[in-house]
Amino acid sequence: MRIRIVFGQDEMIGPGKADLLDGIDRCGSIAAAGREMGMSYKRAWELIGTLNAMFRAPLVESTRGGAGGGGAVLTDLGREVLAQYRAFEAEAAAGGAARLAALRALLRDIPEEK
């Protein structure tokens, strides 16, 4: 199940943005997190810019590269938003498990060789 929460026309969070936040938290870099996802550097920065503008404070803080190298970290708010999104996903999956099973049962069979 993939959940996208839409707050407004250009304000949403879904699995891609959540995975990007997870990657930044793990890698310490927007570029590295984007690479892990097969996403361009530009696209990763655009998504972080959107997220940072959506919430009352930035979710990601970054430092510029240079001799010492740059990096990025999730802010406390970034960790909270990510945790709330992941909890929402888990609750929706648990609450909708019976309906998902019923829908899966209605899918047509696909031969294994395809």
RALINBEL-V510219 format. One line per field, one symbol per residue. ss: DSSP state (H for helix, E for strand, - for the rest). phi: phi as a letter, one per 40 degrees, with the letter a starting at -180 (. if undefined). psi: psi as a letter, one per 40 degrees, with the letter a starting at -180 (. if undefined). Layout:
# RALINBEL-V510219
ss->???
phi->???
psi->???
This chain:
# RALINBEL-V510219
ss->----EEEE--EEE-HHHHHHHHHHHHH--HHHHHHH----HHHHHHHHHHHHHH-----EEEE-------EEEE-HHHHHHHHHHHHHHHHHHHH-HHHHHHHHH---------
phi->.bbbbbcadbbabacccccccdcccccgacccccddcgbcdcccccccccccccccaccbbbbccidcgbiabccdccccccccccccdccccccbdccccccccccccbdccc
psi->hhhhhhdadehihadddddddddddddfhdddddddefiiddddddddddddddieiidhhiiiaadeiaiiihiddddddddddddddddddddedddddddddeiihhide.
